[in-house]
């Protein structure tokens, strides 16, 4: 017991001495065909809390080493920025060559349960909430004094170690923590998309953008083909409108197969058939 207390106390000292407290979560998201696993990053500094794909970190590191501007897009669609101790979130979304931001206030009403469990040397306590059309269960650690967690989830008296929804569609597990001596700058890939400034929209406007793209994801290529231009999709040269229609149907099916929104009440109303 004494060893556990010392380890926890040492970790807390390190957390408060860091400029950026970074927590890596393993996320598993259920899609139509198979689950997708990826790592997500939660950065906490004195001014902001940020949540984003780990791939952005890898590309940022390569760019700094090579001097080249390596770019990537989000696979999770969970790019979040909020001020410290705030429920007001900025959610960033990339859409082909565009970048959008939607502001929202997301207060969560947690029910803290009596149930506890051990995770290595840490004691975790259970909490539940309804958010985004899903029922969620979180396991938090009051010994780690951050009221934060994955995505928009926050407001518990300790860091969220585990988070899952009752449908089994989303599962987050804390896997690693890193203390950075400086405030980590994310303006190249979060606040902007590699220099592309975000356009502020509301939910209905964003849904329209996504539905417009879904209705004909090869629209620009169709126009290019009509004017005699060369169209290549996935290494295949397209020479007819019939081929383009086949690609359109394939892309539309792929969009739906890879779409499982974390907030069901804000889902894009894609056609079911």
C-alpha positions as CSV (number, residue, x, y, z in Angstrom):
1,X,0.0,0.0,0.0
2,X,2.9,2.4,0.8
3,X,4.5,1.8,-2.6
4,X,1.2,2.6,-4.3
5,X,0.9,5.9,-2.5
6,X,4.5,6.9,-3.3
7,X,4.0,6.0,-7.0
8,X,0.8,8.0,-7.2
9,X,2.3,11.0,-5.4
10,X,5.3,11.0,-7.7
11,X,3.1,10.9,-10.7
12,X,1.1,13.8,-9.5
13,X,4.2,15.9,-8.9
14,X,5.4,15.2,-12.4
15,X,2.0,16.1,-13.9
16,X,2.0,19.5,-12.2
17,X,5.6,20.2,-13.3
18,X,4.8,19.5,-17.0
19,X,3.7,22.2,-19.5
20,X,1.7,19.6,-21.5
21,X,0.3,16.5,-19.9
22,X,-0.2,14.0,-22.7
23,X,-2.3,10.9,-22.4
24,X,-2.5,8.2,-25.1
25,X,-5.7,6.2,-25.5
26,X,-6.3,3.1,-27.5
27,X,-9.6,3.5,-29.2
28,X,-11.6,0.7,-30.8
29,X,-14.5,1.8,-33.0
30,X,-17.0,-0.7,-34.5
31,X,-17.7,-0.2,-38.2
32,X,-20.0,-2.2,-40.5
33,X,-17.4,-4.7,-41.8
34,X,-14.8,-4.8,-39.0
35,X,-13.6,-2.8,-36.0
36,X,-11.0,-0.1,-36.4
37,X,-8.3,0.3,-33.8
38,X,-6.2,3.4,-33.4
39,X,-4.5,5.6,-30.9
40,X,-5.8,9.0,-29.8
41,X,-4.1,11.8,-28.0
42,X,-5.4,13.9,-25.1
43,X,-3.2,17.0,-24.4
44,X,-3.8,19.1,-21.4
45,X,-2.0,22.3,-20.7
46,X,-2.7,25.4,-18.6
47,X,-4.9,27.0,-21.3
48,X,-6.4,24.2,-23.4
49,X,-7.5,20.6,-23.7
50,X,-7.0,18.9,-27.1
51,X,-8.0,15.6,-28.5
52,X,-6.8,14.2,-31.8
53,X,-5.5,11.3,-33.8
54,X,-2.1,10.0,-33.0
55,X,-1.2,9.9,-36.7
56,X,-1.0,13.7,-36.6
57,X,1.8,13.5,-34.1
58,X,3.7,11.0,-36.2
59,X,3.4,13.3,-39.3
60,X,4.3,16.4,-37.3
61,X,7.5,14.6,-36.1
62,X,8.4,13.6,-39.6
63,X,7.8,17.2,-40.9
64,X,10.0,18.7,-38.2
65,X,12.8,16.2,-39.0
66,X,12.7,16.5,-42.8
67,X,11.6,20.1,-43.2
68,X,8.8,18.9,-45.5
69,X,5.1,19.5,-44.8
70,X,3.8,15.9,-44.3
71,X,0.0,15.9,-44.1
72,X,-2.7,13.4,-43.1
73,X,-6.4,13.4,-42.5
74,X,-8.4,12.3,-39.5
75,X,-9.7,8.7,-39.5
76,X,-11.6,9.2,-36.2
77,X,-13.4,12.5,-36.9
78,X,-12.7,13.3,-33.3
79,X,-10.7,16.5,-33.4
80,X,-11.6,18.6,-30.3
81,X,-10.3,21.8,-28.7
82,X,-11.6,23.5,-25.6
83,X,-10.4,26.0,-23.1
84,X,-9.2,24.7,-19.7
85,X,-12.1,23.7,-17.4
86,X,-14.7,24.5,-20.1
87,X,-17.6,22.5,-21.6
88,X,-17.5,24.6,-24.7
89,X,-16.0,22.5,-27.5
90,X,-14.7,23.3,-30.9
91,X,-15.0,20.2,-33.2
92,X,-12.9,20.2,-36.4
93,X,-13.9,18.2,-39.4
94,X,-12.0,17.8,-42.7
95,X,-14.0,17.2,-45.9
96,X,-11.8,16.6,-49.0
97,X,-10.1,20.0,-49.5
98,X,-12.3,21.9,-46.9
99,X,-11.9,22.2,-43.1
100,X,-14.9,23.0,-40.9
101,X,-15.4,23.8,-37.2
102,X,-18.6,23.4,-35.2
103,X,-18.9,25.0,-31.7
104,X,-21.0,23.4,-29.1
105,X,-21.6,23.5,-25.3
106,X,-21.6,19.9,-24.0
107,X,-22.4,19.6,-20.3
108,X,-22.6,16.1,-19.0
109,X,-24.6,14.9,-16.0
110,X,-22.6,12.1,-14.5
111,X,-23.9,9.6,-12.0
112,X,-21.0,8.4,-9.8
113,X,-21.4,4.8,-8.7
114,X,-20.0,3.1,-5.6
115,X,-18.4,0.3,-7.8
116,X,-14.6,0.4,-7.9
117,X,-11.8,-1.7,-9.5
118,X,-8.0,-1.8,-9.7
119,X,-5.9,-0.9,-12.7
120,X,-2.3,-1.6,-11.9
121,X,-1.6,0.6,-8.9
122,X,-4.6,2.8,-9.5
123,X,-8.0,2.6,-8.0
124,X,-10.8,3.4,-10.5
125,X,-14.4,4.3,-9.8
126,X,-17.3,3.9,-12.1
127,X,-19.5,6.7,-13.5
128,X,-22.3,6.7,-16.1
129,X,-23.9,9.3,-18.3
130,X,-26.1,9.8,-21.4
131,X,-24.5,11.7,-24.2
132,X,-25.0,12.0,-27.9
133,X,-27.7,9.4,-28.0
134,X,-25.6,6.8,-26.3
135,X,-25.3,5.5,-22.7
136,X,-21.7,5.6,-21.5
137,X,-19.7,4.0,-18.7
138,X,-16.5,5.6,-17.5
139,X,-13.8,4.5,-15.0
140,X,-11.9,7.4,-13.6
141,X,-9.0,7.9,-11.2
142,X,-9.4,10.5,-8.5
143,X,-5.7,10.3,-7.7
144,X,-4.9,11.9,-11.1
145,X,-6.4,15.4,-10.7
146,X,-7.6,16.2,-14.2
147,X,-11.3,16.4,-14.9
148,X,-10.8,15.4,-18.5
149,X,-11.1,12.3,-20.8
150,X,-11.4,11.3,-24.4
151,X,-13.3,13.4,-26.9
152,X,-15.8,15.8,-25.2
153,X,-16.0,13.7,-22.0
154,X,-15.0,15.6,-18.9
155,X,-16.3,16.7,-15.5
156,X,-15.5,13.8,-13.3
157,X,-13.3,14.2,-10.2
158,X,-10.3,12.6,-11.8
159,X,-8.9,11.5,-15.2
160,X,-10.9,9.0,-17.2
161,X,-8.9,5.8,-17.7
162,X,-11.6,3.8,-19.5
163,X,-14.7,4.7,-21.5
164,X,-17.2,2.6,-23.4
165,X,-20.8,3.0,-24.8
166,X,-23.5,0.4,-24.1
167,X,-23.7,-0.6,-27.8
168,X,-20.1,-1.7,-27.8
169,X,-19.4,0.7,-30.7
170,X,-16.7,2.8,-28.9
171,X,-14.1,1.8,-26.4
172,X,-11.3,3.9,-25.0
173,X,-8.5,2.6,-22.8
174,X,-5.7,4.8,-21.4
175,X,-2.4,3.2,-22.4
176,X,0.4,5.7,-21.8
177,X,1.1,9.1,-20.2
178,X,3.9,11.5,-21.2
179,X,4.9,14.8,-19.5
180,X,6.2,17.4,-21.9
181,X,8.4,20.3,-20.6
182,X,6.9,22.7,-23.1
183,X,3.4,23.6,-24.3
184,X,2.9,21.5,-27.4
185,X,1.8,23.5,-30.5
186,X,-0.9,21.9,-32.7
187,X,-1.8,24.9,-34.9
188,X,-0.5,23.1,-38.0
189,X,-2.9,20.2,-37.9
190,X,-5.7,21.0,-35.4
191,X,-6.6,24.7,-35.2
192,X,-5.8,24.7,-39.0
193,X,-5.5,21.9,-41.4
194,X,-1.9,22.5,-42.6
195,X,-2.6,26.2,-43.1
196,X,-6.2,25.7,-44.3
197,X,-8.3,27.9,-42.0
198,X,-11.5,26.3,-40.7
199,X,-14.8,27.6,-41.8
200,X,-17.3,28.0,-39.0
201,X,-20.6,26.3,-39.6
202,X,-23.5,25.0,-37.6
203,X,-24.7,21.4,-37.6
204,X,-27.3,21.7,-40.3
205,X,-24.8,23.4,-42.6
206,X,-22.3,20.7,-42.0
207,X,-24.8,18.0,-42.6
208,X,-25.7,19.6,-46.0
209,X,-22.0,19.7,-47.0
210,X,-21.6,16.0,-46.3
211,X,-24.9,15.1,-48.0
212,X,-24.0,17.2,-51.1
213,X,-20.7,15.4,-51.4
214,X,-22.3,12.0,-50.8
215,X,-24.9,12.6,-53.6
216,X,-22.1,12.7,-56.2
217,X,-18.6,12.2,-54.8
218,X,-17.1,12.1,-58.3
219,X,-18.8,15.4,-59.5
220,X,-15.5,17.2,-60.3
221,X,-14.1,14.1,-62.1
222,X,-17.4,13.9,-64.1
223,X,-16.9,17.4,-65.3
224,X,-13.3,16.8,-66.1
225,X,-14.2,13.7,-68.2
226,X,-16.8,15.7,-70.1
227,X,-14.2,18.3,-71.2
228,X,-11.8,15.7,-72.4
229,X,-9.6,15.6,-69.3
230,X,-7.9,12.5,-67.9
231,X,-9.5,10.9,-64.8
232,X,-7.7,8.3,-62.7
233,X,-9.2,6.8,-59.6
234,X,-7.3,4.3,-57.5
235,X,-4.8,3.9,-60.3
236,X,-7.5,3.0,-62.8
237,X,-8.0,5.2,-65.8
238,X,-11.7,6.2,-66.3
239,X,-12.8,6.6,-69.8
240,X,-16.7,6.5,-69.6
241,X,-19.5,7.9,-67.5
242,X,-20.6,4.3,-66.8
243,X,-17.2,3.6,-65.1
244,X,-17.6,6.8,-63.1
245,X,-21.1,5.7,-62.0
246,X,-19.6,2.5,-60.7
247,X,-17.0,4.4,-58.8
248,X,-19.7,6.7,-57.4
249,X,-21.7,3.8,-56.0
250,X,-18.5,2.2,-54.5
251,X,-17.6,5.5,-52.8
252,X,-21.1,6.0,-51.5
253,X,-21.1,2.5,-50.0
254,X,-17.7,3.1,-48.5
255,X,-18.9,6.3,-46.8
256,X,-21.7,4.5,-45.1
257,X,-19.7,1.4,-44.2
258,X,-17.1,3.6,-42.4
259,X,-19.6,5.9,-40.7
260,X,-20.5,5.2,-37.1
261,X,-20.8,8.6,-35.5
262,X,-20.0,8.9,-31.8
263,X,-22.9,11.4,-31.4
264,X,-25.9,9.6,-32.8
265,X,-28.1,12.6,-32.3
266,X,-25.9,14.6,-34.7
267,X,-25.5,12.0,-37.3
268,X,-25.4,12.7,-41.1
269,X,-28.8,11.4,-42.4
270,X,-27.3,9.3,-45.3
271,X,-29.8,7.3,-47.4
272,X,-30.3,3.8,-46.0
273,X,-30.5,2.2,-49.4
